[in-house]
Amino acid sequence: MPPTPQPQVTGKPLVTAGRQQLLVDRPHCAGVHRHLDAGSRRAPCGATYTVMTYPTEQGAS
């Protein structure tokens, strides 16, 4: 049996004291989780998902 694919979520950028983090809204647990990097992650609520980076505008000045 093939593995179940992980859901993909888009992380919104959050800049803290010199470090960028990604905020992820989790509707199933009604929480917002912070991650340091994109990729496959496990949330504190136990959910596993792939964090994608938030798209940025190209050519913005």
Secondary structure as UniProt FT lines:
FT   STRAND          8..15
FT   STRAND          20..26
FT   TURN            27..30
FT   STRAND          31..35
FT   STRAND          39..42
FT   TURN            44..45
FT   STRAND          48..53
FT   TURN            58..59
//
